[in-house]
Amino acid sequence: MGRPWEKLLALARGCGCAGQWVAGSAPPVEGPALRRPWARAVRRWLLQPPKPPYRRVCQVGEPALRAVAAPVDPAWLAGPEAQALVARLVHVMRAHGAVGLSAPQLGLPLQVIAVEFPERLLASYPPAVRQARRMAPSPLRVFVNPRVRVLDASLDSFPEGCLSVAGFVASVPRCRAVQIEGLNENGESVVWQASGWLARIIQHEMDHLQGCLFIDKMDSKTFTNVRWMEVND
C-alpha cells in the first residue's frame, strides 16, 4: 500500500495499539496454523503481506479489533493519508452494504468511524420492522475523535450483526437516543443527535473504538448463525 500508510501505522503504534494484546483483556487464543498452497505462498512472498488499512473487513481475532483506538491529531486530517483512509472506509462500507464502519475494522486502531443509512436500504425493510426499530435514513457522516452522550437511557433490544463477526446476529440492548460530536473528514466540528436505529448504529461503531464487539453485550441466548436453516436443509 506504499509509504502513505506507514505514518498511520506509526500513529497507532505510538499509543501501543497496533497489533498488540491489550493489558487487562483476555489473551489471544491461538488457532490452527494457516496452510497455503505452494503457488499462493510464493505469491505472498513476492508481493508481501497487505498492510492496514486493509481493503477488506477484519474478522474477530484481529488484534486491532480488541485495542483501544488512538485519537487523531486534527492537523493530520488535512493530509492525503487521512483522506485516503476515509475514502477507503466509505468504499468498504458501501461495498458490503453496511450502515457503519470503523477504522479498527480495517486493521487500523484510530478513532475514525463512518455512518450511512441510505433510503434504498431503509426501503428493503418491511414497514412493520421500520416502525418497531424506529428506522430513519441518514446521509454519510464521518466522525473523527468522536464522543457520545446518552440522551435517553431507556434500552431497546433488537437483533444486531457485525461485518467483523460475519454470519452471526444476536439481540443487543442499546440506549434509545444519543448525541455524538467530533470532527468530520475536513476537520470541522460536528454534532448529531440521533435516536432509534441510528442511535444503535452510532453506539455499535463507538464500541469498536473501545475494542468492544456486539458479542460482548449481546443476550447470549439469542446468538444465531444466519445460515442455520440453510445448513440444516
Disulfide bonds with the S-S distance in Angstrom:
none
